[in-house]
Amino acid sequence: MDERQVIQFPEVGSFTVKGAHRAVLKLTVAGESGCGTPEPTVTVTGENAFSPAKMSVVATENFTVVNRSGGPQTVMCTPDPGGNGDNSRLEKGETQVLAIDKPGRYVCASVQHPDARVVVTVKGR
């Protein structure tokens, strides 16, 4: 499969990225290399809900998803209504940087807790 995955590091530090077939990449982000933590932020709360319940971004604009729940969460964003979408697994306490490329209305929901969701309106540039 010819897939490309962009990984952004919002802060300075040492990171380990694990891939398929036991591939491991260890790297250090230093100085001005970090992209900074983008706004807006969506939080998966301890009640297994998203906060806020709605947000708006511009296509390709980064936003963060923070997992403050009691365990790992897999967040899947799909066009509304339905469709296939990418997903991101977040460990407890983890923050990930996401972006949606195409304008439209998306529902980002927890695979583990489908009622935990945020509606994301993506506007064109």
Secondary structure, DSSP 8 states (H G I E B T S, - for coil): ----------SSEEEEEE-GGG-EEEEEE-GGGS----S-EEEE-TTS-EESSEEEEETT--EEEEE-SSS-EEEEEEESS----EEEEE-TT-EEEE---S-EEEEEEESSSTT-EEEEEEE--
